[in-house]
């Protein structure tokens, strides 16, 4: 079974992904595409504590909805700073 992860999902979940995320977004990567598990690149970035990717995705208007906010509040990883970014978005 495939995960449905796109290149943007993978890049966003890595540490220090800014160049690759920027490149993918420049070439019109689908920023709000959901994987089969229901996560977007923004949620992957937050889950894997990739604050640079979170910031870039939010700058590029990544959508966040109430379900995503609930998921983020329930995570113990990701750090308070990432949760605050998402809540301010």
N, C-alpha and C positions, 0 to 999 in steps of 0.2 A: 504494500500500500504506500502510495506516495504522500509526502507531507504537505504538498502544495506550496512549499517555500519558494519564493522568488529570489532572484539575486539581491533585491532590496532587503528582503527579510534577513538573508544571510549577512549582508554587509552591515545592517543596522544592529545586529546582535554581537558584532565583534568589537573588541576594544580599539579605540582610535580609528573609527571608520570614516572620518569626515570626507576624505577625497573620493572614496568609492561611492558613498551615499550621494555626494554632490554630483558626481558623474552620472549616476543612474537617474537621478531626478532631472538633470539637464536633458537627458535623452528620453524623458517622458515615462519613466517607470511608474507603474500604478501605485500611488502612495497609500491608498486605503484598501488595497486588496486583502481579503481575509484568507488565511490558511484554512485547511480542513479543521484545525483545532479551534478556529474562531479568533485567532490572534492576527493583528496587523503588524506591519513593520515597527510602528510606534510602540506597541506592547512588547514586541521582542526586544527592542532597544532598551526599554525600561526594565524588563525582566532580567536582562543580562548586564544591567548597570552601565550601559553605554550612554553616558550623559551627553556626549557630543552628538550622537545620532538623534537622541531625543530632541535636543535643541534644534538641529537641522530640520528634522521632520516637522516640528512645530512651526518653524520659520516658513516652511513650504506649505503650510496650511493642512497638515495631516489632521484628519477628523478624529475627534474623541467623543465618545458617547457615554451615557450613564453606565452601561454594562462594563465598558472598559475602566471607568473610574472605580467601580465596585471591585473589579479584579485587582487594580493597583492598590487600593486600600487594604486588600487582604494579603498582599505579599509582604513578607518580612524582608526579602531582599529588594534591591533596587534603591534603597536609601530614601530618606525623607526629601532630599532635594529633587529627586526625579518625580516623586508624588506631587510635590508643590508645583513643579513645572506643568504637569498634566492638569492639575486642578485650576491653574491660572489660565490655561489655554481656552 
